[in-house]
Amino acid sequence: MPNRVNAESISDDKRILKRKLMQGEISEKDIQALIKKLPDVSENAEEVRLDDDKK
């Protein structure tokens, strides 16, 4: 089995995380630890409305 990688050194790209998980380089626990470290930026979200009337 390849050497394990800690959560700080892995890329945040979900495609890379999935590949590393499938190859056994990281665990689900490592991914959950990385997710917990992400800041909550929900206050920066904006509502987007789509008008169906315009053609």
Number of C-alpha atoms within 10 A of each C-alpha: 6 8 8 12 14 14 18 11 8 16 12 14 8 10 10 12 19 15 12 17 15 11 12 15 17 21 19 12 10 18 18 11 14 17 12 9 10 9 7 8 7 7 6 6 7 7 4 6 6 6 7 6 5 5 4
